[in-house]
Amino acid sequence: MARGRIITGLDIGSSAIKTLVVRDDPQQEKLQVVFQSQEVSFGVRKGVVVNIEEVAGIISSVLEKAK
């Protein structure tokens, strides 16, 4: 029995930090959403990280939720 892969995406934007975790199910030939999150982005302006501590804190929080 083949096991599916876990695929994770992280988008760090000026207005939001978005996370998506999906499982690749080879038997059904489709992706299953396991987790999704959208948090307000602090520390990013015009696409540039201006406060690394703020961004790192949000990312850490989102990753803990995804676990």
PDBQT receptor file of N, H, CA, C and O in Angstrom, charges set to zero:
ATOM      1  N   MET A   1       0.837  -1.174   0.000  1.00  0.00    +0.000 N 
ATOM      2  CA  MET A   1       0.000   0.000   0.000  1.00  0.00    +0.000 C 
ATOM      3  C   MET A   1       0.888   1.245   0.000  1.00  0.00    +0.000 C 
ATOM      4  O   MET A   1       1.709   1.424   0.899  1.00  0.00    +0.000 OA
ATOM      5  N   ALA A   2       0.724   2.090  -0.993  1.00  0.00    +0.000 N 
ATOM      6  H   ALA A   2       0.056   1.944  -1.723  1.00  0.00    +0.000 HD
ATOM      7  CA  ALA A   2       1.526   3.298  -1.128  1.00  0.00    +0.000 C 
ATOM      8  C   ALA A   2       1.039   4.378  -0.173  1.00  0.00    +0.000 C 
ATOM      9  O   ALA A   2      -0.161   4.599  -0.009  1.00  0.00    +0.000 OA
ATOM     10  N   ARG A   3       2.006   5.046   0.453  1.00  0.00    +0.000 N 
ATOM     11  H   ARG A   3       2.980   4.867   0.321  1.00  0.00    +0.000 HD
ATOM     12  CA  ARG A   3       1.669   6.150   1.359  1.00  0.00    +0.000 C 
ATOM     13  C   ARG A   3       1.801   7.468   0.612  1.00  0.00    +0.000 C 
ATOM     14  O   ARG A   3       2.662   7.622  -0.254  1.00  0.00    +0.000 OA
ATOM     15  N   GLY A   4       0.934   8.417   0.959  1.00  0.00    +0.000 N 
ATOM     16  H   GLY A   4       0.235   8.292   1.662  1.00  0.00    +0.000 HD
ATOM     17  CA  GLY A   4       0.980   9.717   0.316  1.00  0.00    +0.000 C 
ATOM     18  C   GLY A   4       2.048  10.620   0.909  1.00  0.00    +0.000 C 
ATOM     19  O   GLY A   4       2.463  10.458   2.057  1.00  0.00    +0.000 OA
ATOM     20  N   ARG A   5       2.476  11.559   0.109  1.00  0.00    +0.000 N 
ATOM     21  H   ARG A   5       2.139  11.690  -0.823  1.00  0.00    +0.000 HD
ATOM     22  CA  ARG A   5       3.449  12.557   0.568  1.00  0.00    +0.000 C 
ATOM     23  C   ARG A   5       2.703  13.716   1.221  1.00  0.00    +0.000 C 
ATOM     24  O   ARG A   5       1.535  13.960   0.919  1.00  0.00    +0.000 OA
ATOM     25  N   ILE A   6       3.372  14.414   2.101  1.00  0.00    +0.000 N 
ATOM     26  H   ILE A   6       4.321  14.215   2.347  1.00  0.00    +0.000 HD
ATOM     27  CA  ILE A   6       2.856  15.635   2.697  1.00  0.00    +0.000 C 
ATOM     28  C   ILE A   6       3.556  16.797   1.982  1.00  0.00    +0.000 C 
ATOM     29  O   ILE A   6       4.784  16.831   1.897  1.00  0.00    +0.000 OA
ATOM     30  N   ILE A   7       2.773  17.739   1.474  1.00  0.00    +0.000 N 
ATOM     31  H   ILE A   7       1.776  17.711   1.543  1.00  0.00    +0.000 HD
ATOM     32  CA  ILE A   7       3.301  18.893   0.753  1.00  0.00    +0.000 C 
ATOM     33  C   ILE A   7       2.855  20.145   1.506  1.00  0.00    +0.000 C 
ATOM     34  O   ILE A   7       1.679  20.288   1.842  1.00  0.00    +0.000 OA
ATOM     35  N   THR A   8       3.796  21.048   1.770  1.00  0.00    +0.000 N 
ATOM     36  H   THR A   8       4.751  20.932   1.497  1.00  0.00    +0.000 HD
ATOM     37  CA  THR A   8       3.505  22.257   2.530  1.00  0.00    +0.000 C 
ATOM     38  C   THR A   8       3.913  23.482   1.738  1.00  0.00    +0.000 C 
ATOM     39  O   THR A   8       4.980  23.524   1.126  1.00  0.00    +0.000 OA
ATOM     40  N   GLY A   9       3.029  24.491   1.762  1.00  0.00    +0.000 N 
ATOM     41  H   GLY A   9       2.162  24.457   2.259  1.00  0.00    +0.000 HD
ATOM     42  CA  GLY A   9       3.326  25.765   1.123  1.00  0.00    +0.000 C 
ATOM     43  C   GLY A   9       3.225  26.892   2.136  1.00  0.00    +0.000 C 
ATOM     44  O   GLY A   9       2.352  26.875   3.004  1.00  0.00    +0.000 OA
ATOM     45  N   LEU A  10       4.112  27.868   2.029  1.00  0.00    +0.000 N 
ATOM     46  H   LEU A  10       4.821  27.882   1.323  1.00  0.00    +0.000 HD
ATOM     47  CA  LEU A  10       4.123  29.020   2.924  1.00  0.00    +0.000 C 
ATOM     48  C   LEU A  10       4.281  30.264   2.062  1.00  0.00    +0.000 C 
ATOM     49  O   LEU A  10       5.239  30.380   1.298  1.00  0.00    +0.000 OA
ATOM     50  N   ASP A  11       3.325  31.208   2.187  1.00  0.00    +0.000 N 
ATOM     51  H   ASP A  11       2.547  31.114   2.808  1.00  0.00    +0.000 HD
ATOM     52  CA  ASP A  11       3.357  32.453   1.423  1.00  0.00    +0.000 C 
ATOM     53  C   ASP A  11       3.480  33.607   2.404  1.00  0.00    +0.000 C 
ATOM     54  O   ASP A  11       2.571  33.854   3.196  1.00  0.00    +0.000 OA
ATOM     55  N   ILE A  12       4.597  34.311   2.353  1.00  0.00    +0.000 N 
ATOM     56  H   ILE A  12       5.336  34.111   1.710  1.00  0.00    +0.000 HD
ATOM     57  CA  ILE A  12       4.827  35.455   3.233  1.00  0.00    +0.000 C 
ATOM     58  C   ILE A  12       4.565  36.704   2.411  1.00  0.00    +0.000 C 
ATOM     59  O   ILE A  12       5.355  37.070   1.541  1.00  0.00    +0.000 OA
ATOM     60  N   GLY A  13       3.448  37.349   2.697  1.00  0.00    +0.000 N 
ATOM     61  H   GLY A  13       2.806  37.051   3.404  1.00  0.00    +0.000 HD
ATOM     62  CA  GLY A  13       3.063  38.545   1.960  1.00  0.00    +0.000 C 
ATOM     63  C   GLY A  13       2.977  39.762   2.863  1.00  0.00    +0.000 C 
ATOM     64  O   GLY A  13       3.122  39.661   4.081  1.00  0.00    +0.000 OA
ATOM     65  N   SER A  14       2.741  40.909   2.252  1.00  0.00    +0.000 N 
ATOM     66  H   SER A  14       2.623  40.991   1.263  1.00  0.00    +0.000 HD
ATOM     67  CA  SER A  14       2.655  42.160   3.003  1.00  0.00    +0.000 C 
ATOM     68  C   SER A  14       1.411  42.239   3.870  1.00  0.00    +0.000 C 
ATOM     69  O   SER A  14       1.433  42.868   4.928  1.00  0.00    +0.000 OA
ATOM     70  N   SER A  15       0.312  41.602   3.431  1.00  0.00    +0.000 N 
ATOM     71  H   SER A  15       0.294  41.091   2.572  1.00  0.00    +0.000 HD
ATOM     72  CA  SER A  15      -0.925  41.688   4.203  1.00  0.00    +0.000 C 
ATOM     73  C   SER A  15      -1.231  40.419   4.992  1.00  0.00    +0.000 C 
ATOM     74  O   SER A  15      -1.926  40.478   6.006  1.00  0.00    +0.000 OA
ATOM     75  N   ALA A  16      -0.723  39.273   4.541  1.00  0.00    +0.000 N 
ATOM     76  H   ALA A  16      -0.159  39.224   3.717  1.00  0.00    +0.000 HD
ATOM     77  CA  ALA A  16      -1.030  38.011   5.221  1.00  0.00    +0.000 C 
ATOM     78  C   ALA A  16       0.095  37.001   5.021  1.00  0.00    +0.000 C 
ATOM     79  O   ALA A  16       0.834  37.034   4.037  1.00  0.00    +0.000 OA
ATOM     80  N   ILE A  17       0.190  36.101   6.002  1.00  0.00    +0.000 N 
ATOM     81  H   ILE A  17      -0.410  36.074   6.802  1.00  0.00    +0.000 HD
ATOM     82  CA  ILE A  17       1.085  34.948   5.899  1.00  0.00    +0.000 C 
ATOM     83  C   ILE A  17       0.173  33.734   5.823  1.00  0.00    +0.000 C 
ATOM     84  O   ILE A  17      -0.579  33.454   6.756  1.00  0.00    +0.000 OA
ATOM     85  N   LYS A  18       0.242  33.013   4.704  1.00  0.00    +0.000 N 
ATOM     86  H   LYS A  18       0.853  33.241   3.946  1.00  0.00    +0.000 HD
ATOM     87  CA  LYS A  18      -0.672  31.902   4.444  1.00  0.00    +0.000 C 
ATOM     88  C   LYS A  18       0.092  30.586   4.428  1.00  0.00    +0.000 C 
ATOM     89  O   LYS A  18       1.229  30.510   3.962  1.00  0.00    +0.000 OA
ATOM     90  N   THR A  19      -0.555  29.561   4.943  1.00  0.00    +0.000 N 
ATOM     91  H   THR A  19      -1.479  29.623   5.322  1.00  0.00    +0.000 HD
ATOM     92  CA  THR A  19       0.031  28.226   4.997  1.00  0.00    +0.000 C 
ATOM     93  C   THR A  19      -0.976  27.221   4.471  1.00  0.00    +0.000 C 
ATOM     94  O   THR A  19      -2.171  27.316   4.753  1.00  0.00    +0.000 OA
ATOM     95  N   LEU A  20      -0.487  26.257   3.705  1.00  0.00    +0.000 N 
ATOM     96  H   LEU A  20       0.483  26.180   3.475  1.00  0.00    +0.000 HD
ATOM     97  CA  LEU A  20      -1.331  25.180   3.198  1.00  0.00    +0.000 C 
ATOM     98  C   LEU A  20      -0.561  23.871   3.309  1.00  0.00    +0.000 C 
ATOM     99  O   LEU A  20       0.586  23.776   2.872  1.00  0.00    +0.000 OA
ATOM    100  N   VAL A  21      -1.198  22.863   3.898  1.00  0.00    +0.000 N 
ATOM    101  H   VAL A  21      -2.130  22.940   4.254  1.00  0.00    +0.000 HD
ATOM    102  CA  VAL A  21      -0.612  21.530   4.012  1.00  0.00    +0.000 C 
ATOM    103  C   VAL A  21      -1.580  20.561   3.350  1.00  0.00    +0.000 C 
ATOM    104  O   VAL A  21      -2.756  20.502   3.708  1.00  0.00    +0.000 OA
ATOM    105  N   VAL A  22      -1.075  19.798   2.379  1.00  0.00    +0.000 N 
ATOM    106  H   VAL A  22      -0.119  19.845   2.088  1.00  0.00    +0.000 HD
ATOM    107  CA  VAL A  22      -1.905  18.814   1.682  1.00  0.00    +0.000 C 
ATOM    108  C   VAL A  22      -1.234  17.451   1.707  1.00  0.00    +0.000 C 
ATOM    109  O   VAL A  22      -0.019  17.341   1.867  1.00  0.00    +0.000 OA
ATOM    110  N   ARG A  23      -2.041  16.427   1.546  1.00  0.00    +0.000 N 
ATOM    111  H   ARG A  23      -3.028  16.517   1.415  1.00  0.00    +0.000 HD
ATOM    112  CA  ARG A  23      -1.540  15.061   1.438  1.00  0.00    +0.000 C 
ATOM    113  C   ARG A  23      -1.820  14.583   0.024  1.00  0.00    +0.000 C 
ATOM    114  O   ARG A  23      -2.943  14.685  -0.470  1.00  0.00    +0.000 OA
ATOM    115  N   ASP A  24      -0.797  14.068  -0.613  1.00  0.00    +0.000 N 
ATOM    116  H   ASP A  24       0.115  13.985  -0.211  1.00  0.00    +0.000 HD
ATOM    117  CA  ASP A  24      -0.915  13.496  -1.950  1.00  0.00    +0.000 C 
ATOM    118  C   ASP A  24      -1.369  12.051  -1.796  1.00  0.00    +0.000 C 
ATOM    119  O   ASP A  24      -0.620  11.210  -1.299  1.00  0.00    +0.000 OA
ATOM    120  N   ASP A  25      -2.588  11.763  -2.220  1.00  0.00    +0.000 N 
ATOM    121  H   ASP A  25      -3.196  12.446  -2.624  1.00  0.00    +0.000 HD
ATOM    122  CA  ASP A  25      -3.149  10.419  -2.084  1.00  0.00    +0.000 C 
ATOM    123  C   ASP A  25      -3.012   9.685  -3.418  1.00  0.00    +0.000 C 
ATOM    124  O   ASP A  25      -3.817   9.911  -4.322  1.00  0.00    +0.000 OA
ATOM    125  N   PRO A  26      -2.004   8.804  -3.562  1.00  0.00    +0.000 N 
ATOM    126  CA  PRO A  26      -1.769   8.136  -4.846  1.00  0.00    +0.000 C 
ATOM    127  C   PRO A  26      -2.890   7.180  -5.259  1.00  0.00    +0.000 C 
ATOM    128  O   PRO A  26      -3.080   6.938  -6.451  1.00  0.00    +0.000 OA
ATOM    129  N   GLN A  27      -3.628   6.638  -4.301  1.00  0.00    +0.000 N 
ATOM    130  H   GLN A  27      -3.473   6.835  -3.333  1.00  0.00    +0.000 HD
ATOM    131  CA  GLN A  27      -4.705   5.714  -4.645  1.00  0.00    +0.000 C 
ATOM    132  C   GLN A  27      -5.887   6.433  -5.276  1.00  0.00    +0.000 C 
ATOM    133  O   GLN A  27      -6.517   5.902  -6.191  1.00  0.00    +0.000 OA
ATOM    134  N   GLN A  28      -6.192   7.629  -4.800  1.00  0.00    +0.000 N 
ATOM    135  H   GLN A  28      -5.679   8.059  -4.057  1.00  0.00    +0.000 HD
ATOM    136  CA  GLN A  28      -7.322   8.373  -5.334  1.00  0.00    +0.000 C 
ATOM    137  C   GLN A  28      -6.899   9.407  -6.374  1.00  0.00    +0.000 C 
ATOM    138  O   GLN A  28      -7.743  10.062  -6.984  1.00  0.00    +0.000 OA
ATOM    139  N   GLU A  29      -5.603   9.550  -6.570  1.00  0.00    +0.000 N 
ATOM    140  H   GLU A  29      -4.917   9.017  -6.074  1.00  0.00    +0.000 HD
ATOM    141  CA  GLU A  29      -5.034  10.486  -7.532  1.00  0.00    +0.000 C 
ATOM    142  C   GLU A  29      -5.548  11.907  -7.329  1.00  0.00    +0.000 C 
ATOM    143  O   GLU A  29      -5.948  12.576  -8.282  1.00  0.00    +0.000 OA
ATOM    144  N   LYS A  30      -5.532  12.358  -6.084  1.00  0.00    +0.000 N 
ATOM    145  H   LYS A  30      -5.207  11.815  -5.309  1.00  0.00    +0.000 HD
ATOM    146  CA  LYS A  30      -5.913  13.734  -5.791  1.00  0.00    +0.000 C 
ATOM    147  C   LYS A  30      -5.230  14.195  -4.515  1.00  0.00    +0.000 C 
ATOM    148  O   LYS A  30      -4.671  13.396  -3.764  1.00  0.00    +0.000 OA
ATOM    149  N   LEU A  31      -5.287  15.510  -4.285  1.00  0.00    +0.000 N 
ATOM    150  H   LEU A  31      -5.742  16.159  -4.895  1.00  0.00    +0.000 HD
ATOM    151  CA  LEU A  31      -4.719  16.097  -3.086  1.00  0.00    +0.000 C 
ATOM    152  C   LEU A  31      -5.815  16.318  -2.055  1.00  0.00    +0.000 C 
ATOM    153  O   LEU A  31      -6.933  16.703  -2.398  1.00  0.00    +0.000 OA
ATOM    154  N   GLN A  32      -5.488  16.072  -0.791  1.00  0.00    +0.000 N 
ATOM    155  H   GLN A  32      -4.580  15.759  -0.513  1.00  0.00    +0.000 HD
ATOM    156  CA  GLN A  32      -6.429  16.282   0.302  1.00  0.00    +0.000 C 
ATOM    157  C   GLN A  32      -5.859  17.375   1.206  1.00  0.00    +0.000 C 
ATOM    158  O   GLN A  32      -4.739  17.253   1.702  1.00  0.00    +0.000 OA
ATOM    159  N   VAL A  33      -6.633  18.446   1.420  1.00  0.00    +0.000 N 
ATOM    160  H   VAL A  33      -7.543  18.545   1.017  1.00  0.00    +0.000 HD
ATOM    161  CA  VAL A  33      -6.191  19.529   2.291  1.00  0.00    +0.000 C 
ATOM    162  C   VAL A  33      -6.230  19.034   3.739  1.00  0.00    +0.000 C 
ATOM    163  O   VAL A  33      -7.266  18.584   4.229  1.00  0.00    +0.000 OA
ATOM    164  N   VAL A  34      -5.091  19.126   4.404  1.00  0.00    +0.000 N 
ATOM    165  H   VAL A  34      -4.250  19.492   4.006  1.00  0.00    +0.000 HD
ATOM    166  CA  VAL A  34      -4.961  18.689   5.793  1.00  0.00    +0.000 C 
ATOM    167  C   VAL A  34      -5.071  19.893   6.729  1.00  0.00    +0.000 C 
ATOM    168  O   VAL A  34      -5.668  19.791   7.800  1.00  0.00    +0.000 OA
ATOM    169  N   PHE A  35      -4.494  21.037   6.330  1.00  0.00    +0.000 N 
ATOM    170  H   PHE A  35      -4.008  21.120   5.459  1.00  0.00    +0.000 HD
ATOM    171  CA  PHE A  35      -4.465  22.223   7.172  1.00  0.00    +0.000 C 
ATOM    172  C   PHE A  35      -4.304  23.452   6.296  1.00  0.00    +0.000 C 
ATOM    173  O   PHE A  35      -3.561  23.435   5.315  1.00  0.00    +0.000 OA
ATOM    174  N   GLN A  36      -5.012  24.525   6.660  1.00  0.00    +0.000 N 
ATOM    175  H   GLN A  36      -5.617  24.538   7.456  1.00  0.00    +0.000 HD
ATOM    176  CA  GLN A  36      -4.782  25.813   6.010  1.00  0.00    +0.000 C 
ATOM    177  C   GLN A  36      -4.917  26.918   7.040  1.00  0.00    +0.000 C 
ATOM    178  O   GLN A  36      -5.699  26.811   7.985  1.00  0.00    +0.000 OA
ATOM    179  N   SER A  37      -4.150  27.975   6.850  1.00  0.00    +0.000 N 
ATOM    180  H   SER A  37      -3.514  28.062   6.082  1.00  0.00    +0.000 HD
ATOM    181  CA  SER A  37      -4.148  29.064   7.812  1.00  0.00    +0.000 C 
ATOM    182  C   SER A  37      -3.832  30.365   7.109  1.00  0.00    +0.000 C 
ATOM    183  O   SER A  37      -3.090  30.398   6.128  1.00  0.00    +0.000 OA
ATOM    184  N   GLN A  38      -4.408  31.438   7.629  1.00  0.00    +0.000 N 
ATOM    185  H   GLN A  38      -5.010  31.411   8.426  1.00  0.00    +0.000 HD
ATOM    186  CA  GLN A  38      -4.084  32.781   7.148  1.00  0.00    +0.000 C 
ATOM    187  C   GLN A  38      -4.002  33.695   8.359  1.00  0.00    +0.000 C 
ATOM    188  O   GLN A  38      -4.974  33.855   9.097  1.00  0.00    +0.000 OA
ATOM    189  N   GLU A  39      -2.844  34.288   8.555  1.00  0.00    +0.000 N 
ATOM    190  H   GLU A  39      -2.054  34.158   7.955  1.00  0.00    +0.000 HD
ATOM    191  CA  GLU A  39      -2.608  35.187   9.687  1.00  0.00    +0.000 C 
ATOM    192  C   GLU A  39      -2.244  36.568   9.146  1.00  0.00    +0.000 C 
ATOM    193  O   GLU A  39      -1.621  36.689   8.092  1.00  0.00    +0.000 OA
ATOM    194  N   VAL A  40      -2.639  37.599   9.880  1.00  0.00    +0.000 N 
ATOM    195  H   VAL A  40      -3.146  37.501  10.736  1.00  0.00    +0.000 HD
ATOM    196  CA  VAL A  40      -2.269  38.963   9.497  1.00  0.00    +0.000 C 
ATOM    197  C   VAL A  40      -0.755  39.082   9.557  1.00  0.00    +0.000 C 
ATOM    198  O   VAL A  40      -0.117  38.620  10.503  1.00  0.00    +0.000 OA
ATOM    199  N   SER A  41      -0.197  39.705   8.543  1.00  0.00    +0.000 N 
ATOM    200  H   SER A  41      -0.716  40.080   7.775  1.00  0.00    +0.000 HD
ATOM    201  CA  SER A  41       1.253  39.821   8.443  1.00  0.00    +0.000 C 
ATOM    202  C   SER A  41       1.740  41.102   9.101  1.00  0.00    +0.000 C 
ATOM    203  O   SER A  41       1.393  42.202   8.671  1.00  0.00    +0.000 OA
ATOM    204  N   PHE A  42       2.539  40.953  10.138  1.00  0.00    +0.000 N 
ATOM    205  H   PHE A  42       2.821  40.059  10.487  1.00  0.00    +0.000 HD
ATOM    206  CA  PHE A  42       3.227  42.080  10.762  1.00  0.00    +0.000 C 
ATOM    207  C   PHE A  42       4.710  41.908  10.475  1.00  0.00    +0.000 C 
ATOM    208  O   PHE A  42       5.229  40.794  10.551  1.00  0.00    +0.000 OA
ATOM    209  N   GLY A  43       5.379  42.967  10.154  1.00  0.00    +0.000 N 
ATOM    210  H   GLY A  43       4.958  43.872  10.092  1.00  0.00    +0.000 HD
ATOM    211  CA  GLY A  43       6.815  42.892   9.908  1.00  0.00    +0.000 C 
ATOM    212  C   GLY A  43       7.188  42.814   8.442  1.00  0.00    +0.000 C 
ATOM    213  O   GLY A  43       8.367  42.687   8.111  1.00  0.00    +0.000 OA
ATOM    214  N   VAL A  44       6.183  42.890   7.537  1.00  0.00    +0.000 N 
ATOM    215  H   VAL A  44       5.226  42.994   7.805  1.00  0.00    +0.000 HD
ATOM    216  CA  VAL A  44       6.456  42.879   6.096  1.00  0.00    +0.000 C 
ATOM    217  C   VAL A  44       5.796  44.118   5.497  1.00  0.00    +0.000 C 
ATOM    218  O   VAL A  44       4.616  44.380   5.730  1.00  0.00    +0.000 OA
ATOM    219  N   ARG A  45       6.576  44.880   4.719  1.00  0.00    +0.000 N 
ATOM    220  H   ARG A  45       7.534  44.668   4.530  1.00  0.00    +0.000 HD
ATOM    221  CA  ARG A  45       6.032  46.063   4.055  1.00  0.00    +0.000 C 
ATOM    222  C   ARG A  45       6.478  46.063   2.604  1.00  0.00    +0.000 C 
ATOM    223  O   ARG A  45       7.667  45.948   2.306  1.00  0.00    +0.000 OA
ATOM    224  N   LYS A  46       5.515  46.193   1.706  1.00  0.00    +0.000 N 
ATOM    225  H   LYS A  46       4.549  46.287   1.948  1.00  0.00    +0.000 HD
ATOM    226  CA  LYS A  46       5.782  46.237   0.262  1.00  0.00    +0.000 C 
ATOM    227  C   LYS A  46       6.634  45.040  -0.182  1.00  0.00    +0.000 C 
ATOM    228  O   LYS A  46       7.514  45.166  -1.033  1.00  0.00    +0.000 OA
ATOM    229  N   GLY A  47       6.348  43.879   0.414  1.00  0.00    +0.000 N 
ATOM    230  H   GLY A  47       5.633  43.777   1.105  1.00  0.00    +0.000 HD
ATOM    231  CA  GLY A  47       7.031  42.653   0.024  1.00  0.00    +0.000 C 
ATOM    232  C   GLY A  47       8.409  42.454   0.619  1.00  0.00    +0.000 C 
ATOM    233  O   GLY A  47       9.108  41.509   0.252  1.00  0.00    +0.000 OA
ATOM    234  N   VAL A  48       8.811  43.321   1.527  1.00  0.00    +0.000 N 
ATOM    235  H   VAL A  48       8.243  44.088   1.825  1.00  0.00    +0.000 HD
ATOM    236  CA  VAL A  48      10.138  43.242   2.134  1.00  0.00    +0.000 C 
ATOM    237  C   VAL A  48       9.979  43.012   3.640  1.00  0.00    +0.000 C 
ATOM    238  O   VAL A  48       9.202  43.698   4.304  1.00  0.00    +0.000 OA
ATOM    239  N   VAL A  49      10.718  42.048   4.160  1.00  0.00    +0.000 N 
ATOM    240  H   VAL A  49      11.349  41.491   3.620  1.00  0.00    +0.000 HD
ATOM    241  CA  VAL A  49      10.698  41.796   5.603  1.00  0.00    +0.000 C 
ATOM    242  C   VAL A  49      11.450  42.935   6.292  1.00  0.00    +0.000 C 
ATOM    243  O   VAL A  49      12.642  43.142   6.063  1.00  0.00    +0.000 OA
ATOM    244  N   VAL A  50      10.717  43.677   7.151  1.00  0.00    +0.000 N 
ATOM    245  H   VAL A  50       9.748  43.509   7.337  1.00  0.00    +0.000 HD
ATOM    246  CA  VAL A  50      11.335  44.795   7.862  1.00  0.00    +0.000 C 
ATOM    247  C   VAL A  50      11.525  44.485   9.352  1.00  0.00    +0.000 C 
ATOM    248  O   VAL A  50      12.276  45.174  10.042  1.00  0.00    +0.000 OA
ATOM    249  N   ASN A  51      10.839  43.443   9.844  1.00  0.00    +0.000 N 
ATOM    250  H   ASN A  51      10.228  42.883   9.283  1.00  0.00    +0.000 HD
ATOM    251  CA  ASN A  51      10.993  43.036  11.238  1.00  0.00    +0.000 C 
ATOM    252  C   ASN A  51      11.008  41.506  11.285  1.00  0.00    +0.000 C 
ATOM    253  O   ASN A  51       9.959  40.864  11.349  1.00  0.00    +0.000 OA
ATOM    254  N   ILE A  52      12.187  40.946  11.253  1.00  0.00    +0.000 N 
ATOM    255  H   ILE A  52      13.039  41.467  11.201  1.00  0.00    +0.000 HD
ATOM    256  CA  ILE A  52      12.353  39.495  11.172  1.00  0.00    +0.000 C 
ATOM    257  C   ILE A  52      11.773  38.790  12.396  1.00  0.00    +0.000 C 
ATOM    258  O   ILE A  52      11.261  37.678  12.275  1.00  0.00    +0.000 OA
ATOM    259  N   GLU A  53      11.844  39.415  13.569  1.00  0.00    +0.000 N 
ATOM    260  H   GLU A  53      12.261  40.319  13.667  1.00  0.00    +0.000 HD
ATOM    261  CA  GLU A  53      11.314  38.790  14.778  1.00  0.00    +0.000 C 
ATOM    262  C   GLU A  53       9.793  38.613  14.692  1.00  0.00    +0.000 C 
ATOM    263  O   GLU A  53       9.270  37.567  15.077  1.00  0.00    +0.000 OA
ATOM    264  N   GLU A  54       9.085  39.625  14.193  1.00  0.00    +0.000 N 
ATOM    265  H   GLU A  54       9.510  40.475  13.881  1.00  0.00    +0.000 HD
ATOM    266  CA  GLU A  54       7.626  39.544  14.030  1.00  0.00    +0.000 C 
ATOM    267  C   GLU A  54       7.255  38.425  13.067  1.00  0.00    +0.000 C 
ATOM    268  O   GLU A  54       6.385  37.605  13.359  1.00  0.00    +0.000 OA
ATOM    269  N   VAL A  55       7.916  38.399  11.927  1.00  0.00    +0.000 N 
ATOM    270  H   VAL A  55       8.623  39.065  11.689  1.00  0.00    +0.000 HD
ATOM    271  CA  VAL A  55       7.618  37.396  10.909  1.00  0.00    +0.000 C 
ATOM    272  C   VAL A  55       7.945  35.996  11.416  1.00  0.00    +0.000 C 
ATOM    273  O   VAL A  55       7.159  35.069  11.224  1.00  0.00    +0.000 OA
ATOM    274  N   ALA A  56       9.084  35.839  12.053  1.00  0.00    +0.000 N 
ATOM    275  H   ALA A  56       9.722  36.593  12.208  1.00  0.00    +0.000 HD
ATOM    276  CA  ALA A  56       9.483  34.531  12.591  1.00  0.00    +0.000 C 
ATOM    277  C   ALA A  56       8.493  34.047  13.650  1.00  0.00    +0.000 C 
ATOM    278  O   ALA A  56       8.184  32.857  13.718  1.00  0.00    +0.000 OA
ATOM    279  N   GLY A  57       7.997  34.968  14.472  1.00  0.00    +0.000 N 
ATOM    280  H   GLY A  57       8.248  35.935  14.416  1.00  0.00    +0.000 HD
ATOM    281  CA  GLY A  57       7.025  34.597  15.496  1.00  0.00    +0.000 C 
ATOM    282  C   GLY A  57       5.719  34.102  14.895  1.00  0.00    +0.000 C 
ATOM    283  O   GLY A  57       5.148  33.120  15.370  1.00  0.00    +0.000 OA
ATOM    284  N   ILE A  58       5.241  34.779  13.847  1.00  0.00    +0.000 N 
ATOM    285  H   ILE A  58       5.706  35.577  13.461  1.00  0.00    +0.000 HD
ATOM    286  CA  ILE A  58       4.008  34.355  13.179  1.00  0.00    +0.000 C 
ATOM    287  C   ILE A  58       4.196  32.994  12.521  1.00  0.00    +0.000 C 
ATOM    288  O   ILE A  58       3.329  32.127  12.626  1.00  0.00    +0.000 OA
ATOM    289  N   ILE A  59       5.322  32.803  11.845  1.00  0.00    +0.000 N 
ATOM    290  H   ILE A  59       6.027  33.507  11.760  1.00  0.00    +0.000 HD
ATOM    291  CA  ILE A  59       5.600  31.527  11.179  1.00  0.00    +0.000 C 
ATOM    292  C   ILE A  59       5.690  30.399  12.212  1.00  0.00    +0.000 C 
ATOM    293  O   ILE A  59       5.139  29.319  11.995  1.00  0.00    +0.000 OA
ATOM    294  N   SER A  60       6.366  30.635  13.311  1.00  0.00    +0.000 N 
ATOM    295  H   SER A  60       6.813  31.512  13.488  1.00  0.00    +0.000 HD
ATOM    296  CA  SER A  60       6.454  29.611  14.366  1.00  0.00    +0.000 C 
ATOM    297  C   SER A  60       5.087  29.237  14.900  1.00  0.00    +0.000 C 
ATOM    298  O   SER A  60       4.803  28.060  15.123  1.00  0.00    +0.000 OA
ATOM    299  N   SER A  61       4.235  30.238  15.107  1.00  0.00    +0.000 N 
ATOM    300  H   SER A  61       4.466  31.194  14.926  1.00  0.00    +0.000 HD
ATOM    301  CA  SER A  61       2.885  30.009  15.589  1.00  0.00    +0.000 C 
ATOM    302  C   SER A  61       2.068  29.160  14.611  1.00  0.00    +0.000 C 
ATOM    303  O   SER A  61       1.373  28.224  15.007  1.00  0.00    +0.000 OA
ATOM    304  N   VAL A  62       2.165  29.502  13.350  1.00  0.00    +0.000 N 
ATOM    305  H   VAL A  62       2.729  30.262  13.028  1.00  0.00    +0.000 HD
ATOM    306  CA  VAL A  62       1.429  28.763  12.315  1.00  0.00    +0.000 C 
ATOM    307  C   VAL A  62       1.924  27.319  12.217  1.00  0.00    +0.000 C 
ATOM    308  O   VAL A  62       1.121  26.399  12.064  1.00  0.00    +0.000 OA
ATOM    309  N   LEU A  63       3.227  27.117  12.301  1.00  0.00    +0.000 N 
ATOM    310  H   LEU A  63       3.880  27.864  12.425  1.00  0.00    +0.000 HD
ATOM    311  CA  LEU A  63       3.783  25.762  12.220  1.00  0.00    +0.000 C 
ATOM    312  C   LEU A  63       3.350  24.922  13.402  1.00  0.00    +0.000 C 
ATOM    313  O   LEU A  63       3.084  23.731  13.240  1.00  0.00    +0.000 OA
ATOM    314  N   GLU A  64       3.273  25.500  14.575  1.00  0.00    +0.000 N 
ATOM    315  H   GLU A  64       3.489  26.467  14.707  1.00  0.00    +0.000 HD
ATOM    316  CA  GLU A  64       2.781  24.762  15.755  1.00  0.00    +0.000 C 
ATOM    317  C   GLU A  64       1.327  24.333  15.554  1.00  0.00    +0.000 C 
ATOM    318  O   GLU A  64       0.956  23.210  15.895  1.00  0.00    +0.000 OA
ATOM    319  N   LYS A  65       0.511  25.223  15.003  1.00  0.00    +0.000 N 
ATOM    320  H   LYS A  65       0.813  26.136  14.726  1.00  0.00    +0.000 HD
ATOM    321  CA  LYS A  65      -0.900  24.882  14.723  1.00  0.00    +0.000 C 
ATOM    322  C   LYS A  65      -0.991  23.757  13.697  1.00  0.00    +0.000 C 
ATOM    323  O   LYS A  65      -1.852  22.883  13.803  1.00  0.00    +0.000 OA
ATOM    324  N   ALA A  66      -0.106  23.780  12.709  1.00  0.00    +0.000 N 
ATOM    325  H   ALA A  66       0.593  24.490  12.623  1.00  0.00    +0.000 HD
ATOM    326  CA  ALA A  66      -0.151  22.781  11.630  1.00  0.00    +0.000 C 
ATOM    327  C   ALA A  66       0.240  21.395  12.126  1.00  0.00    +0.000 C 
ATOM    328  O   ALA A  66      -0.219  20.393  11.577  1.00  0.00    +0.000 OA
ATOM    329  N   LYS A  67       1.073  21.322  13.149  1.00  0.00    +0.000 N 
ATOM    330  H   LYS A  67       1.446  22.136  13.595  1.00  0.00    +0.000 HD
ATOM    331  CA  LYS A  67       1.493  20.024  13.680  1.00  0.00    +0.000 C 
ATOM    332  C   LYS A  67       0.310  19.299  14.255  1.00  0.00    +0.000 C 
ATOM    333  O   LYS A  67       0.452  18.183  14.754  1.00  0.00    +0.000 OA
TER     334      LYS A  67
